[in-house]
Structure formats: structure tokens, C-alpha cells
Amino acid sequence: MALQKRRLGPSRIHHRRSAWARRAGKKPLVQDCSNCGSPRMPHRVCGACGFYGGEVVVEVKAADADE
């Protein structure tokens, strides 16, 4: 069985992994937030309301009209 002679660095591993994902042609999925309905990536906190997994995880600052 073949073994590698030297360890691969993280940069090389990440570059190969991202190139593989680009060739696969799969686009990231977008789902609607269950709380506010804005589009968000799956398994990520909603950027609009900070909601994830049935509870508010991140406090989102509301945009003020004065600023």
C-alpha cells in the first residue's frame, strides 16, 4: 500500500477541496428562515434575525433611520 512521504499543508488541502467543489457544479442551497422568512444558508444563523434551531442565538442590531 502506498504511503505519502511528506504531510500536505492545510493550504494545499483547502485549495484541492475547493477546486473539487467548483467542478462538481453544486451551488449552495438557500432556505427560508423559519422565523422571519428571509433567505439563509442551511445550518447557519440567520443574518436578518439571528435565529437558529428554535431560539435567538445572536442579537442583531436593528438599522436605525437616523444613521
mmCIF file of the N, C-alpha and C atoms, coordinates in Angstrom:
data_MODEL
# 
_entry.id   MODEL 
# 
loop_
_atom_site.group_PDB 
_atom_site.id 
_atom_site.type_symbol 
_atom_site.label_atom_id 
_atom_site.label_alt_id 
_atom_site.label_comp_id 
_atom_site.label_asym_id 
_atom_site.label_entity_id 
_atom_site.label_seq_id 
_atom_site.pdbx_PDB_ins_code 
_atom_site.Cartn_x 
_atom_site.Cartn_y 
_atom_site.Cartn_z 
_atom_site.occupancy 
_atom_site.B_iso_or_equiv 
_atom_site.pdbx_formal_charge 
_atom_site.auth_seq_id 
_atom_site.auth_comp_id 
_atom_site.auth_asym_id 
_atom_site.auth_atom_id 
_atom_site.pdbx_PDB_model_num 
ATOM 1   N N  . MET A 1 1  ? 0.840   -1.174 0.000   1.00 0.00 ? 1  MET A N  1 
ATOM 2   C CA . MET A 1 1  ? 0.000   0.000  0.000   1.00 0.00 ? 1  MET A CA 1 
ATOM 3   C C  . MET A 1 1  ? 0.887   1.241  0.000   1.00 0.00 ? 1  MET A C  1 
ATOM 4   N N  . ALA A 1 2  ? 0.539   2.229  -0.819  1.00 0.00 ? 2  ALA A N  1 
ATOM 5   C CA . ALA A 1 2  ? 1.350   3.427  -0.950  1.00 0.00 ? 2  ALA A CA 1 
ATOM 6   C C  . ALA A 1 2  ? 1.128   4.360  0.236   1.00 0.00 ? 2  ALA A C  1 
ATOM 7   N N  . LEU A 1 3  ? 2.205   4.990  0.659   1.00 0.00 ? 3  LEU A N  1 
ATOM 8   C CA . LEU A 1 3  ? 2.147   5.964  1.742   1.00 0.00 ? 3  LEU A CA 1 
ATOM 9   C C  . LEU A 1 3  ? 2.767   7.262  1.280   1.00 0.00 ? 3  LEU A C  1 
ATOM 10  N N  . GLN A 1 4  ? 2.246   8.356  1.804   1.00 0.00 ? 4  GLN A N  1 
ATOM 11  C CA . GLN A 1 4  ? 2.808   9.657  1.440   1.00 0.00 ? 4  GLN A CA 1 
ATOM 12  C C  . GLN A 1 4  ? 4.155   9.858  2.121   1.00 0.00 ? 4  GLN A C  1 
ATOM 13  N N  . LYS A 1 5  ? 5.040   10.601 1.441   1.00 0.00 ? 5  LYS A N  1 
ATOM 14  C CA . LYS A 1 5  ? 6.372   10.830 2.005   1.00 0.00 ? 5  LYS A CA 1 
ATOM 15  C C  . LYS A 1 5  ? 6.377   12.030 2.947   1.00 0.00 ? 5  LYS A C  1 
ATOM 16  N N  . ARG A 1 6  ? 5.559   13.037 2.623   1.00 0.00 ? 6  ARG A N  1 
ATOM 17  C CA . ARG A 1 6  ? 5.510   14.234 3.458   1.00 0.00 ? 6  ARG A CA 1 
ATOM 18  C C  . ARG A 1 6  ? 4.057   14.634 3.672   1.00 0.00 ? 6  ARG A C  1 
ATOM 19  N N  . ARG A 1 7  ? 3.844   15.298 4.778   1.00 0.00 ? 7  ARG A N  1 
ATOM 20  C CA . ARG A 1 7  ? 2.491   15.753 5.125   1.00 0.00 ? 7  ARG A CA 1 
ATOM 21  C C  . ARG A 1 7  ? 2.099   16.914 4.213   1.00 0.00 ? 7  ARG A C  1 
ATOM 22  N N  . LEU A 1 8  ? 0.825   16.930 3.783   1.00 0.00 ? 8  LEU A N  1 
ATOM 23  C CA . LEU A 1 8  ? 0.326   18.040 2.984   1.00 0.00 ? 8  LEU A CA 1 
ATOM 24  C C  . LEU A 1 8  ? -0.059  19.190 3.905   1.00 0.00 ? 8  LEU A C  1 
ATOM 25  N N  . GLY A 1 9  ? 0.227   20.400 3.474   1.00 0.00 ? 9  GLY A N  1 
ATOM 26  C CA . GLY A 1 9  ? -0.132  21.574 4.257   1.00 0.00 ? 9  GLY A CA 1 
ATOM 27  C C  . GLY A 1 9  ? -1.608  21.894 4.120   1.00 0.00 ? 9  GLY A C  1 
ATOM 28  N N  . PRO A 1 10 ? -2.147  22.662 5.058   1.00 0.00 ? 10 PRO A N  1 
ATOM 29  C CA . PRO A 1 10 ? -3.572  22.982 5.021   1.00 0.00 ? 10 PRO A CA 1 
ATOM 30  C C  . PRO A 1 10 ? -3.964  23.797 3.790   1.00 0.00 ? 10 PRO A C  1 
ATOM 31  N N  . SER A 1 11 ? -3.076  24.652 3.315   1.00 0.00 ? 11 SER A N  1 
ATOM 32  C CA . SER A 1 11 ? -3.386  25.457 2.141   1.00 0.00 ? 11 SER A CA 1 
ATOM 33  C C  . SER A 1 11 ? -3.602  24.576 0.916   1.00 0.00 ? 11 SER A C  1 
ATOM 34  N N  . ARG A 1 12 ? -2.760  23.603 0.748   1.00 0.00 ? 12 ARG A N  1 
ATOM 35  C CA . ARG A 1 12 ? -2.887  22.696 -0.392  1.00 0.00 ? 12 ARG A CA 1 
ATOM 36  C C  . ARG A 1 12 ? -4.164  21.860 -0.288  1.00 0.00 ? 12 ARG A C  1 
ATOM 37  N N  . ILE A 1 13 ? -4.485  21.432 0.906   1.00 0.00 ? 13 ILE A N  1 
ATOM 38  C CA . ILE A 1 13 ? -5.694  20.633 1.105   1.00 0.00 ? 13 ILE A CA 1 
ATOM 39  C C  . ILE A 1 13 ? -6.937  21.456 0.801   1.00 0.00 ? 13 ILE A C  1 
ATOM 40  N N  . HIS A 1 14 ? -6.983  22.696 1.303   1.00 0.00 ? 14 HIS A N  1 
ATOM 41  C CA . HIS A 1 14 ? -8.151  23.544 1.086   1.00 0.00 ? 14 HIS A CA 1 
ATOM 42  C C  . HIS A 1 14 ? -8.292  23.923 -0.385  1.00 0.00 ? 14 HIS A C  1 
ATOM 43  N N  . HIS A 1 15 ? -7.184  24.160 -1.047  1.00 0.00 ? 15 HIS A N  1 
ATOM 44  C CA . HIS A 1 15 ? -7.228  24.503 -2.468  1.00 0.00 ? 15 HIS A CA 1 
ATOM 45  C C  . HIS A 1 15 ? -7.807  23.343 -3.273  1.00 0.00 ? 15 HIS A C  1 
ATOM 46  N N  . ARG A 1 16 ? -7.368  22.142 -2.999  1.00 0.00 ? 16 ARG A N  1 
ATOM 47  C CA . ARG A 1 16 ? -7.863  20.975 -3.711  1.00 0.00 ? 16 ARG A CA 1 
ATOM 48  C C  . ARG A 1 16 ? -9.345  20.752 -3.420  1.00 0.00 ? 16 ARG A C  1 
ATOM 49  N N  . ARG A 1 17 ? -9.728  20.910 -2.180  1.00 0.00 ? 17 ARG A N  1 
ATOM 50  C CA . ARG A 1 17 ? -11.116 20.688 -1.796  1.00 0.00 ? 17 ARG A CA 1 
ATOM 51  C C  . ARG A 1 17 ? -12.045 21.713 -2.448  1.00 0.00 ? 17 ARG A C  1 
ATOM 52  N N  . SER A 1 18 ? -11.632 22.963 -2.523  1.00 0.00 ? 18 SER A N  1 
ATOM 53  C CA . SER A 1 18 ? -12.475 23.978 -3.140  1.00 0.00 ? 18 SER A CA 1 
ATOM 54  C C  . SER A 1 18 ? -12.558 23.782 -4.647  1.00 0.00 ? 18 SER A C  1 
ATOM 55  N N  . ALA A 1 19 ? -11.473 23.342 -5.281  1.00 0.00 ? 19 ALA A N  1 
ATOM 56  C CA . ALA A 1 19 ? -11.494 23.086 -6.719  1.00 0.00 ? 19 ALA A CA 1 
ATOM 57  C C  . ALA A 1 19 ? -12.423 21.919 -7.028  1.00 0.00 ? 19 ALA A C  1 
ATOM 58  N N  . TRP A 1 20 ? -12.436 20.918 -6.162  1.00 0.00 ? 20 TRP A N  1 
ATOM 59  C CA . TRP A 1 20 ? -13.317 19.780 -6.358  1.00 0.00 ? 20 TRP A CA 1 
ATOM 60  C C  . TRP A 1 20 ? -14.779 20.217 -6.267  1.00 0.00 ? 20 TRP A C  1 
ATOM 61  N N  . ALA A 1 21 ? -15.067 21.098 -5.330  1.00 0.00 ? 21 ALA A N  1 
ATOM 62  C CA . ALA A 1 21 ? -16.439 21.569 -5.159  1.00 0.00 ? 21 ALA A CA 1 
ATOM 63  C C  . ALA A 1 21 ? -16.870 22.409 -6.350  1.00 0.00 ? 21 ALA A C  1 
ATOM 64  N N  . ARG A 1 22 ? -15.952 23.201 -6.918  1.00 0.00 ? 22 ARG A N  1 
ATOM 65  C CA . ARG A 1 22 ? -16.291 24.009 -8.089  1.00 0.00 ? 22 ARG A CA 1 
ATOM 66  C C  . ARG A 1 22 ? -16.581 23.130 -9.301  1.00 0.00 ? 22 ARG A C  1 
ATOM 67  N N  . ARG A 1 23 ? -15.819 22.067 -9.456  1.00 0.00 ? 23 ARG A N  1 
ATOM 68  C CA . ARG A 1 23 ? -16.034 21.172 -10.596 1.00 0.00 ? 23 ARG A CA 1 
ATOM 69  C C  . ARG A 1 23 ? -17.336 20.402 -10.460 1.00 0.00 ? 23 ARG A C  1 
ATOM 70  N N  . ALA A 1 24 ? -17.761 20.160 -9.246  1.00 0.00 ? 24 ALA A N  1 
ATOM 71  C CA . ALA A 1 24 ? -18.981 19.395 -9.029  1.00 0.00 ? 24 ALA A CA 1 
ATOM 72  C C  . ALA A 1 24 ? -20.205 20.146 -9.541  1.00 0.00 ? 24 ALA A C  1 
ATOM 73  N N  . GLY A 1 25 ? -20.118 21.476 -9.589  1.00 0.00 ? 25 GLY A N  1 
ATOM 74  C CA . GLY A 1 25 ? -21.220 22.268 -10.114 1.00 0.00 ? 25 GLY A CA 1 
ATOM 75  C C  . GLY A 1 25 ? -22.380 22.431 -9.152  1.00 0.00 ? 25 GLY A C  1 
ATOM 76  N N  . LYS A 1 26 ? -22.188 22.060 -7.907  1.00 0.00 ? 26 LYS A N  1 
ATOM 77  C CA . LYS A 1 26 ? -23.268 22.199 -6.935  1.00 0.00 ? 26 LYS A CA 1 
ATOM 78  C C  . LYS A 1 26 ? -23.243 23.596 -6.351  1.00 0.00 ? 26 LYS A C  1 
ATOM 79  N N  . LYS A 1 27 ? -24.352 24.258 -6.441  1.00 0.00 ? 27 LYS A N  1 
ATOM 80  C CA . LYS A 1 27 ? -24.479 25.586 -5.862  1.00 0.00 ? 27 LYS A CA 1 
ATOM 81  C C  . LYS A 1 27 ? -24.939 25.438 -4.414  1.00 0.00 ? 27 LYS A C  1 
ATOM 82  N N  . PRO A 1 28 ? -24.547 26.357 -3.531  1.00 0.00 ? 28 PRO A N  1 
ATOM 83  C CA . PRO A 1 28 ? -25.023 26.271 -2.150  1.00 0.00 ? 28 PRO A CA 1 
ATOM 84  C C  . PRO A 1 28 ? -26.532 26.459 -2.084  1.00 0.00 ? 28 PRO A C  1 
ATOM 85  N N  . LEU A 1 29 ? -27.165 25.673 -1.258  1.00 0.00 ? 29 LEU A N  1 
ATOM 86  C CA . LEU A 1 29 ? -28.606 25.758 -1.111  1.00 0.00 ? 29 LEU A CA 1 
ATOM 87  C C  . LEU A 1 29 ? -28.992 26.988 -0.306  1.00 0.00 ? 29 LEU A C  1 
ATOM 88  N N  . VAL A 1 30 ? -30.129 27.524 -0.614  1.00 0.00 ? 30 VAL A N  1 
ATOM 89  C CA . VAL A 1 30 ? -30.656 28.659 0.134   1.00 0.00 ? 30 VAL A CA 1 
ATOM 90  C C  . VAL A 1 30 ? -32.036 28.272 0.634   1.00 0.00 ? 30 VAL A C  1 
ATOM 91  N N  . GLN A 1 31 ? -32.254 28.436 1.926   1.00 0.00 ? 31 GLN A N  1 
ATOM 92  C CA . GLN A 1 31 ? -33.547 28.123 2.524   1.00 0.00 ? 31 GLN A CA 1 
ATOM 93  C C  . GLN A 1 31 ? -34.125 29.378 3.142   1.00 0.00 ? 31 GLN A C  1 
ATOM 94  N N  . ASP A 1 32 ? -35.410 29.342 3.382   1.00 0.00 ? 32 ASP A N  1 
ATOM 95  C CA . ASP A 1 32 ? -36.058 30.454 4.064   1.00 0.00 ? 32 ASP A CA 1 
ATOM 96  C C  . ASP A 1 32 ? -35.936 30.257 5.566   1.00 0.00 ? 32 ASP A C  1 
ATOM 97  N N  . CYS A 1 33 ? -35.702 31.348 6.283   1.00 0.00 ? 33 CYS A N  1 
ATOM 98  C CA . CYS A 1 33 ? -35.624 31.300 7.740   1.00 0.00 ? 33 CYS A CA 1 
ATOM 99  C C  . CYS A 1 33 ? -37.001 30.955 8.296   1.00 0.00 ? 33 CYS A C  1 
ATOM 100 N N  . SER A 1 34 ? -37.041 30.051 9.261   1.00 0.00 ? 34 SER A N  1 
ATOM 101 C CA . SER A 1 34 ? -38.323 29.645 9.836   1.00 0.00 ? 34 SER A CA 1 
ATOM 102 C C  . SER A 1 34 ? -38.939 30.736 10.707  1.00 0.00 ? 34 SER A C  1 
ATOM 103 N N  . ASN A 1 35 ? -38.136 31.710 11.123  1.00 0.00 ? 35 ASN A N  1 
ATOM 104 C CA . ASN A 1 35 ? -38.635 32.769 11.997  1.00 0.00 ? 35 ASN A CA 1 
ATOM 105 C C  . ASN A 1 35 ? -39.098 33.986 11.198  1.00 0.00 ? 35 ASN A C  1 
ATOM 106 N N  . CYS A 1 36 ? -38.214 34.499 10.321  1.00 0.00 ? 36 CYS A N  1 
ATOM 107 C CA . CYS A 1 36 ? -38.540 35.745 9.620   1.00 0.00 ? 36 CYS A CA 1 
ATOM 108 C C  . CYS A 1 36 ? -38.790 35.554 8.123   1.00 0.00 ? 36 CYS A C  1 
ATOM 109 N N  . GLY A 1 37 ? -38.390 34.420 7.551   1.00 0.00 ? 37 GLY A N  1 
ATOM 110 C CA . GLY A 1 37 ? -38.650 34.151 6.141   1.00 0.00 ? 37 GLY A CA 1 
ATOM 111 C C  . GLY A 1 37 ? -37.600 34.673 5.180   1.00 0.00 ? 37 GLY A C  1 
ATOM 112 N N  . SER A 1 38 ? -36.554 35.300 5.676   1.00 0.00 ? 38 SER A N  1 
ATOM 113 C CA . SER A 1 38 ? -35.502 35.794 4.778   1.00 0.00 ? 38 SER A CA 1 
ATOM 114 C C  . SER A 1 38 ? -34.607 34.636 4.338   1.00 0.00 ? 38 SER A C  1 
ATOM 115 N N  . PRO A 1 39 ? -33.975 34.723 3.165   1.00 0.00 ? 39 PRO A N  1 
ATOM 116 C CA . PRO A 1 39 ? -33.134 33.620 2.700   1.00 0.00 ? 39 PRO A CA 1 
ATOM 117 C C  . PRO A 1 39 ? -31.869 33.474 3.543   1.00 0.00 ? 39 PRO A C  1 
ATOM 118 N N  . ARG A 1 40 ? -31.485 32.217 3.813   1.00 0.00 ? 40 ARG A N  1 
ATOM 119 C CA . ARG A 1 40 ? -30.279 31.949 4.588   1.00 0.00 ? 40 ARG A CA 1 
ATOM 120 C C  . ARG A 1 40 ? -29.710 30.602 4.162   1.00 0.00 ? 40 ARG A C  1 
ATOM 121 N N  . MET A 1 41 ? -28.431 30.378 4.441   1.00 0.00 ? 41 MET A N  1 
ATOM 122 C CA . MET A 1 41 ? -27.786 29.105 4.151   1.00 0.00 ? 41 MET A CA 1 
ATOM 123 C C  . MET A 1 41 ? -28.211 28.090 5.209   1.00 0.00 ? 41 MET A C  1 
ATOM 124 N N  . PRO A 1 42 ? -28.349 26.802 4.844   1.00 0.00 ? 42 PRO A N  1 
ATOM 125 C CA . PRO A 1 42 ? -28.713 25.805 5.840   1.00 0.00 ? 42 PRO A CA 1 
ATOM 126 C C  . PRO A 1 42 ? -27.606 25.606 6.878   1.00 0.00 ? 42 PRO A C  1 
ATOM 127 N N  . HIS A 1 43 ? -27.975 25.309 8.083   1.00 0.00 ? 43 HIS A N  1 
ATOM 128 C CA . HIS A 1 43 ? -27.058 25.098 9.211   1.00 0.00 ? 43 HIS A CA 1 
ATOM 129 C C  . HIS A 1 43 ? -26.258 26.355 9.543   1.00 0.00 ? 43 HIS A C  1 
ATOM 130 N N  . ARG A 1 44 ? -26.837 27.532 9.297   1.00 0.00 ? 44 ARG A N  1 
ATOM 131 C CA . ARG A 1 44 ? -26.199 28.803 9.623   1.00 0.00 ? 44 ARG A CA 1 
ATOM 132 C C  . ARG A 1 44 ? -27.213 29.683 10.343  1.00 0.00 ? 44 ARG A C  1 
ATOM 133 N N  . VAL A 1 45 ? -26.718 30.595 11.155  1.00 0.00 ? 45 VAL A N  1 
ATOM 134 C CA . VAL A 1 45 ? -27.584 31.542 11.848  1.00 0.00 ? 45 VAL A CA 1 
ATOM 135 C C  . VAL A 1 45 ? -28.123 32.536 10.828  1.00 0.00 ? 45 VAL A C  1 
ATOM 136 N N  . CYS A 1 46 ? -29.389 32.891 10.946  1.00 0.00 ? 46 CYS A N  1 
ATOM 137 C CA . CYS A 1 46 ? -29.998 33.866 10.048  1.00 0.00 ? 46 CYS A CA 1 
ATOM 138 C C  . CYS A 1 46 ? -29.364 35.231 10.293  1.00 0.00 ? 46 CYS A C  1 
ATOM 139 N N  . GLY A 1 47 ? -28.926 35.887 9.226   1.00 0.00 ? 47 GLY A N  1 
ATOM 140 C CA . GLY A 1 47 ? -28.296 37.190 9.356   1.00 0.00 ? 47 GLY A CA 1 
ATOM 141 C C  . GLY A 1 47 ? -29.280 38.300 9.638   1.00 0.00 ? 47 GLY A C  1 
ATOM 142 N N  . ALA A 1 48 ? -30.543 38.085 9.295   1.00 0.00 ? 48 ALA A N  1 
ATOM 143 C CA . ALA A 1 48 ? -31.546 39.128 9.484   1.00 0.00 ? 48 ALA A CA 1 
ATOM 144 C C  . ALA A 1 48 ? -32.074 39.175 10.912  1.00 0.00 ? 48 ALA A C  1 
ATOM 145 N N  . CYS A 1 49 ? -32.312 37.986 11.511  1.00 0.00 ? 49 CYS A N  1 
ATOM 146 C CA . CYS A 1 49 ? -32.922 37.986 12.843  1.00 0.00 ? 49 CYS A CA 1 
ATOM 147 C C  . CYS A 1 49 ? -32.082 37.284 13.907  1.00 0.00 ? 49 CYS A C  1 
ATOM 148 N N  . GLY A 1 50 ? -31.000 36.568 13.524  1.00 0.00 ? 50 GLY A N  1 
ATOM 149 C CA . GLY A 1 50 ? -30.151 35.898 14.500  1.00 0.00 ? 50 GLY A CA 1 
ATOM 150 C C  . GLY A 1 50 ? -30.751 34.628 15.064  1.00 0.00 ? 50 GLY A C  1 
ATOM 151 N N  . PHE A 1 51 ? -31.705 34.040 14.369  1.00 0.00 ? 51 PHE A N  1 
ATOM 152 C CA . PHE A 1 51 ? -32.456 32.876 14.823  1.00 0.00 ? 51 PHE A CA 1 
ATOM 153 C C  . PHE A 1 51 ? -31.801 31.606 14.304  1.00 0.00 ? 51 PHE A C  1 
ATOM 154 N N  . TYR A 1 52 ? -31.672 30.577 15.145  1.00 0.00 ? 52 TYR A N  1 
ATOM 155 C CA . TYR A 1 52 ? -31.157 29.272 14.716  1.00 0.00 ? 52 TYR A CA 1 
ATOM 156 C C  . TYR A 1 52 ? -31.624 28.201 15.682  1.00 0.00 ? 52 TYR A C  1 
ATOM 157 N N  . GLY A 1 53 ? -32.156 27.135 15.159  1.00 0.00 ? 53 GLY A N  1 
ATOM 158 C CA . GLY A 1 53 ? -32.553 25.992 15.970  1.00 0.00 ? 53 GLY A CA 1 
ATOM 159 C C  . GLY A 1 53 ? -33.648 26.281 16.975  1.00 0.00 ? 53 GLY A C  1 
ATOM 160 N N  . GLY A 1 54 ? -34.575 27.164 16.633  1.00 0.00 ? 54 GLY A N  1 
ATOM 161 C CA . GLY A 1 54 ? -35.697 27.426 17.517  1.00 0.00 ? 54 GLY A CA 1 
ATOM 162 C C  . GLY A 1 54 ? -35.441 28.478 18.579  1.00 0.00 ? 54 GLY A C  1 
ATOM 163 N N  . GLU A 1 55 ? -34.288 29.115 18.551  1.00 0.00 ? 55 GLU A N  1 
ATOM 164 C CA . GLU A 1 55 ? -34.016 30.157 19.546  1.00 0.00 ? 55 GLU A CA 1 
ATOM 165 C C  . GLU A 1 55 ? -33.129 31.241 18.946  1.00 0.00 ? 55 GLU A C  1 
ATOM 166 N N  . VAL A 1 56 ? -33.152 32.416 19.572  1.00 0.00 ? 56 VAL A N  1 
ATOM 167 C CA . VAL A 1 56 ? -32.316 33.529 19.130  1.00 0.00 ? 56 VAL A CA 1 
ATOM 168 C C  . VAL A 1 56 ? -30.911 33.295 19.663  1.00 0.00 ? 56 VAL A C  1 
ATOM 169 N N  . VAL A 1 57 ? -29.950 33.154 18.752  1.00 0.00 ? 57 VAL A N  1 
ATOM 170 C CA . VAL A 1 57 ? -28.576 32.854 19.128  1.00 0.00 ? 57 VAL A CA 1 
ATOM 171 C C  . VAL A 1 57 ? -27.730 34.118 19.136  1.00 0.00 ? 57 VAL A C  1 
ATOM 172 N N  . VAL A 1 58 ? -27.989 35.011 18.174  1.00 0.00 ? 58 VAL A N  1 
ATOM 173 C CA . VAL A 1 58 ? -27.202 36.228 18.024  1.00 0.00 ? 58 VAL A CA 1 
ATOM 174 C C  . VAL A 1 58 ? -28.154 37.416 18.072  1.00 0.00 ? 58 VAL A C  1 
ATOM 175 N N  . GLU A 1 59 ? -27.813 38.406 18.858  1.00 0.00 ? 59 GLU A N  1 
ATOM 176 C CA . GLU A 1 59 ? -28.598 39.629 18.888  1.00 0.00 ? 59 GLU A CA 1 
ATOM 177 C C  . GLU A 1 59 ? -28.226 40.475 17.682  1.00 0.00 ? 59 GLU A C  1 
ATOM 178 N N  . VAL A 1 60 ? -29.212 40.789 16.840  1.00 0.00 ? 60 VAL A N  1 
ATOM 179 C CA . VAL A 1 60 ? -28.976 41.570 15.640  1.00 0.00 ? 60 VAL A CA 1 
ATOM 180 C C  . VAL A 1 60 ? -29.407 42.998 15.912  1.00 0.00 ? 60 VAL A C  1 
ATOM 181 N N  . LYS A 1 61 ? -28.514 43.932 15.602  1.00 0.00 ? 61 LYS A N  1 
ATOM 182 C CA . LYS A 1 61 ? -28.815 45.343 15.822  1.00 0.00 ? 61 LYS A CA 1 
ATOM 183 C C  . LYS A 1 61 ? -29.732 45.842 14.704  1.00 0.00 ? 61 LYS A C  1 
ATOM 184 N N  . ALA A 1 62 ? -30.822 46.474 15.054  1.00 0.00 ? 62 ALA A N  1 
ATOM 185 C CA . ALA A 1 62 ? -31.770 46.976 14.056  1.00 0.00 ? 62 ALA A CA 1 
ATOM 186 C C  . ALA A 1 62 ? -31.196 48.218 13.371  1.00 0.00 ? 62 ALA A C  1 
ATOM 187 N N  . ALA A 1 63 ? -31.460 48.355 12.080  1.00 0.00 ? 63 ALA A N  1 
ATOM 188 C CA . ALA A 1 63 ? -30.985 49.511 11.325  1.00 0.00 ? 63 ALA A CA 1 
ATOM 189 C C  . ALA A 1 63 ? -31.849 50.718 11.704  1.00 0.00 ? 63 ALA A C  1 
ATOM 190 N N  . ASP A 1 64 ? -31.188 51.774 12.182  1.00 0.00 ? 64 ASP A N  1 
ATOM 191 C CA . ASP A 1 64 ? -31.885 52.991 12.572  1.00 0.00 ? 64 ASP A CA 1 
ATOM 192 C C  . ASP A 1 64 ? -32.031 53.923 11.377  1.00 0.00 ? 64 ASP A C  1 
ATOM 193 N N  . ALA A 1 65 ? -33.103 54.689 11.348  1.00 0.00 ? 65 ALA A N  1 
ATOM 194 C CA . ALA A 1 65 ? -33.346 55.650 10.267  1.00 0.00 ? 65 ALA A CA 1 
ATOM 195 C C  . ALA A 1 65 ? -32.432 56.863 10.408  1.00 0.00 ? 65 ALA A C  1 
ATOM 196 N N  . ASP A 1 66 ? -31.918 57.158 11.620  1.00 0.00 ? 66 ASP A N  1 
ATOM 197 C CA . ASP A 1 66 ? -31.077 58.318 11.849  1.00 0.00 ? 66 ASP A CA 1 
ATOM 198 C C  . ASP A 1 66 ? -29.701 58.161 11.221  1.00 0.00 ? 66 ASP A C  1 
ATOM 199 N N  . GLU A 1 67 ? -29.201 56.943 11.123  1.00 0.00 ? 67 GLU A N  1 
ATOM 200 C CA . GLU A 1 67 ? -27.837 56.727 10.653  1.00 0.00 ? 67 GLU A CA 1 
ATOM 201 C C  . GLU A 1 67 ? -27.746 56.656 9.178   1.00 0.00 ? 67 GLU A C  1 
# 
